[in-house]
């Protein structure tokens, strides 16, 4: 297992119509992270905006806000609010950064002081996938887990293409083609992996793991290098 792990935690994992289900997931997730911390590994969690971001952006649009920069800021604030909620679940962790870093530089300044850091977005145009990948590059982490609400990267959008099939393994270049690297992103948009982040991973040859974060046991397997259900995105050897 790596000395440092970066997890991009999809905001969709934090919201559900079944509150009991979410509470049970949080307990399992917290227990997993604590067990990994106990093994001497530092963990960085970048939390997405999910339902809260989409709700706040939709409200802003209804209020007449059309500037994409301002809409992005609203989405970033939602990710930070979600991050603060996640931090509350880890109050018993002794070496926890209880503040939400607002930039990669903020994280790097405190890198040696905390075992667990939880943050949200940073700047407009960068989703939390991108933040996680950029952070992994800066701290030289070799494991980036994209924990979302889908089990794999698919050959197409499974919500629109009935013939879309899950992919267990592919290259960064192939993921870039599927993710639409180079195309513009609208605030509140949803991708299996953010194309800006994929582009950054390609530039730095940084492998990724994509899986359904609802399954905490499966997440544990990925972290510990065991066979898991999801997509491995490999770089060039």
Secondary structure, DSSP 8 states (H G I E B T S, - for coil): --SEEEEEE-GGGG--S-HHHHHHHHHHHHHHHHHHHHTT-EEEEEE--HHHHHHHHHHHHHTT---HHHHHHHHHHHHHHHHHHHHHTTTT-TTEE-S--SSHHHHHHTTTT-SEEEE---STT--HHHHHHHHHHHHT-S-EEEEESSSSEESS-TTT-TT--EESEEEHHHHHHHHTTTS---TT---SS-HHHHHHHHHTT--EEEEETT-HHHHHHHHTT---SSEEEE---
